[in-house]
Amino acid sequence: MLSAFTNSLKIPELRQRIFFTLALLFIARVGANIPLPGVDPTPIREFFEWRAEQNQDDGNDILGFYNMFTGGALLNGALFALGIMPYI
């Protein structure tokens, strides 16, 4: 498997696409950790905790699932809180 990966890096176009994809993933993860200026994440967290208390099914509601898919960015009020969901 390691030899297949090293062979894939020998092809210039494939190498460029792999590095471009890794760069986009890196930018998305960094942007998911940058908080929006002027947005206090404390009320967002309190709202999620309140929603979890209201639901008897351990907080498994649509906002909880969306927060899970964004990697917690929605809960933190992050810059890329939408993640890649609009593009899927």
ABEGO torsion letter per residue (X at the ends): XAAAAAAAAABAAAAAAAAAAAAAAAAAAAAAABBBBGBBAAAAAAAAAAAAAABAAGGBBAAAAAAAAAGGAAAAGBAAAAEAAAAX
